[in-house]
Amino acid sequence: MEAPAIVVGAALGIRPPPRPLRRSSRVVVDRLASCCSRYSLAVAAPLRRPALAPARSYHTCRCLSSWLVWAFDPLIGAYVAREGRGDGRSKPHREGSNSVRLSVKANNDQETYLTDEQRKEIDIWELFSEAQRNILYLNKQRLVAMEELKKLQDENESLLQDIEVLETEMKGISTETAESSIFCELLLRIDTMAVSGMVGMAEASDLRKKVFDNRYMISSIFCDTHHMQDTELLSELRLFLRKPVEKPLHVVHICSEMDPIASCGSLATYVTGLSSALKRKGNLVEVILPKYAGINEDGIHCLRKAEADYESYFGGHWHKNRIWTGISSGVSLTLIEPVKLSYFDRDMIRGYPDDFERFSYFARASLDYIVKSGKQPDVLHVHNWETSIVGPLFWDLFAHQGLGNTRIVLTCQDLNSQCLEDPNKLELCGLDPQILHRPDRLQDNSKTSLVNVLKGGIVYSNKVLLMSSTHPRAVVIQGLGHGLEATLTTHKDKVLVASQWLDGEHWDPSKDIYLPHRYSANHIEGKSFCRKALKRRLGFHIDSSIVVGCVYDGYSNIDDLREAVHVALDGGAQVVLMECKGPAMSSTVQALKELKGDRVMFIETYDEALEHLIFAGSDIFMCSSFHDPSLQIAIRAIKYGSAPVQINFPSNGSRQTEWHDNPSTALSQYIISTYGGMSLPQALDDINKTPSQWDWRIKNGMSKVLSWDAECYDLHWEAYSAVRKL
C-alpha cells in the first residue's frame, strides 16, 4: 500500500528563489533515508515489514515532516505542527502545484522514488537551508536595527541633556554678572536681617563693609546663598566677619608651557590648573609665554596683535618684539614674538642646542615688557630651568625699576633637568659671569667650570616649590641623587613640596562637555552610559565585560605594558590604549601589534574628546606609576570612577613597590593606601567577586576633592603669602 506523501517547501509558504546548482533526486532520497534511519524509520532501506495502514502511515509521515522542519527552523516547525496533525481517518492533504511530494512505496523491486512535477528541479534540503539563512539574516538585521535604535535613543538623550545645559546658560548670566549678583544679594540679605532685628545696626554695618572690601572674591566664598535660610546665612557671615581675609594677589607666571596652548609635559597642566584656581579665588593672574610657531590658537580667546612693538636687550643689542594678547582658561595671556630672531619659529618647544639662548632671551624680554608696561605684580612665578634665569636677572637688573615690592617664586617639576652652560653665555642677557660664577650662586656643584641655571633659580628665589606627590620633603632635598642636595639643604627654609591636582573645570565628570552623559559619585548611573558609548565607539561587543583603559605617557617599560595587556585579556576584559599628547605612542603601537584582536584597541592619534570618554568608560586604568608626572593619570582615573593600577611587573612575577613612610600630601597618602598594593589581576578579581565593596571604593574616591581648590591651592597660597611679607 502506498504511503501518503510528506508535504514540505511551498506548502509551508516558503518560496525562496531557485538555486543555480541542483542535485539529483536520487541523492536527495539517499540523504533523507540516511537521516530517517537514525530514528528507526526505514524509508530507503529494503522494506521487510507489513504495509502500514493508511491512517497510521499518514500520521507517521506527518510526524517525520514535523521533525524535519523542527530540526531546521522553529518557526516553520510550529507552522507544520499547527497545520498537519490531522485525524487518522481524514483524507490525504491536497497540495498546490508548487509542492514537493515524497512517496515511499514497498513493492517487489523495493524501489524508492519521488513523484512530483518538479522532482528534478528542487532540492528540499537546499530550500530549507535557504529559508533558514533568510530567517537568520532577517534576525541579524533586526538586531542591527535595534542596536541602531538604541544608539539613536542614547544620542537623543545626550542631546536633550546638552540642550538643557545650553538653555540654562542662556537663561542664566555671565560669570561677571553672576559674581555681581551674589555681591548684591548678600548686601540685600543683610538689610532684611537688620530690619527683622536678627542683627543690630552696628553688626550690619560691619558685615556690609566686610562684604564690600572683599567683593572680588565674595563669589568663591558664598556660592549658594540663594537657597540658604537667614539664620544659616547669618552664621556663615559671622564666621566670615571674624576670619581675616588677605588682600588679593597679582601673580604673573613667566613660563614655557600652558595647556592647551603649548604643552609637552606636566608643567602645562600645572600652570593652567594653578592659574585658574587663583583666578577663581579673586586674584589677578597673568601668564607670559613665547609665541611658538605651532601654538594652539584655538585655545586662546580674543587673540590680537598689539599695535606697538617694544625692545628688549640680548647679545649686546636691542631687539624688537611683537606682543599678542588673549585669554585662556579665564586667565590673561601675553605672547612675546621676536621680530627678527627665529628662536621660537620651530616645530618643538624645546630640545635644541641653543635652548639656553632661546629661553634666556625670552626671560629678559618678559622682564623688559613688565617694566615698560608699568606692571607691579606681587609675585613673579617662574618655572623649571627654562625661566629660572629670571631670578638673577630680576635681583641684579630689574628690582630697582619700580619692582621693589615684587617677589620671586620658583616651581620645579623635575630636578634632573638643570641646564649647564658656559659662564660667558650669561653676558648675552646682560648678567655678569664673574659675579654669578661662584659656589654660592650659579656655579655647578660638580662641574665647577660651568654654571647651573636651575641652581641659580633656587638661590635667587624667595620660595621654591618642588613638585613631588609621593616623596616627603626630606627625601626630595637629600635622597633623589640630582646633584643639588647641598644647594637645597642651604636654602631648605624656603623649600616646600607640593603635588599636582586636577583642573576642576576641565576634569570633572559632572560637567565634562566631552561626555555623552555626565555623572557624579551620588549619581553614578551615567558612568554605565559612558561605558556603552565607549564600546560602541571602539567597535567592542556591548556586554558586561570589564573595560581596562590606558593613556600611555611614555614612562612605562614596553614589556611591562605588553604583559599588562595580556593579563587584562586573559581576565576577560576589553582593553583600549591611546597615546597621550606627544610622539610616545608611535613605537609602542608597532611593538604591540601582535596583541590586536576584537577585545583590544590601540588609538594611534591623540583625541582629546576620546581621552575623556576613555577615562569615563573604563573600570580599571593602567598607570605607569604613582610617581610624578604619571600620577596625574591616576588622579583623573579616580575622579572619573576608574581604579588606577600600576603596570610595573617585576621579572620574578611579584609586585614590589617601595613607598616612603610619610608621603608628601594627603592625596598621595590616599592613593598609596587604597591602590598602592593592588595588582591588575586582583582588581579584575575584586570587580567580579566583591562588586558592592568595589562600588563603595569607587564612589569614595570620586567624592574626594581632587581639584586645585583644595590642599594644593592652600599650599601655594601659603607660599605667596609668605613672600609678600618679606
Buried (B, 14 or more C-beta within 10 A) or exposed (E): EEBBBBBBBBBBEBEBEEBEEBEEBEEBBBBBBEBBEEEEBBBBEEBEEEEBEBBEBBBBBBBBBBBBBBEBBEEBBEBBBEBBEBEEEEEBBEBEEEBBBBBBBBEEEEEBEBEBEBBEEBBBBBBBBBBBEEBEEEEEEEEEEEEEEEBEEBEEEBEEBEEEEEEEEEEEEEEEEEBBBBBEBBBEBBEEBBEEEBBEEEBBEBBBEBBEEBBBBBBBBBEEBEEBEBEEBBEBBBEBBEEEBEBBBBBBBBBBBBBBBBBBBBBBBBBBBBBBBBBBBBBBBBBBBBBBEEBBEEBBEEBEEEEEEBBBBBBEEEBEBBBBBBEBBBBBBBBBBBEEBEBBEBEEBBEEEEBBBBBBBBBBBBBBBBBEEEBBBBBBBBBBBBBBBBBBBBBBBBBEEEBEEBBBBBBBBBBEBBBBBEBEBBEBBBBEBEEBBEEEBBBBEEEEEBBBBBBBBBBBBBBBBBBBBBBBBEBBBBEBEBBBBEBBEEBEEBBBBBBBBBBBBBBBBBEBEBBBBBBBBEEBEBBEBBBBBBBBBBEBEBEEBBBBBBBBBBBBEEEBBBBBBBBBBEBEBBBBBBBBBBEBBEEBBEEBEEBEEEBBBBBEEBBEEBBBBBBBBBBBBBBBBBBBBBBBBBBBBBBBBBBBBBBBBEEEEEBEBEBBEEBBBEBBBBBBEBBBEBBBBEBBEBBEEEEEEBEEBBBEBBEBEBBBBBBBBEBBBEBBBBBBEE
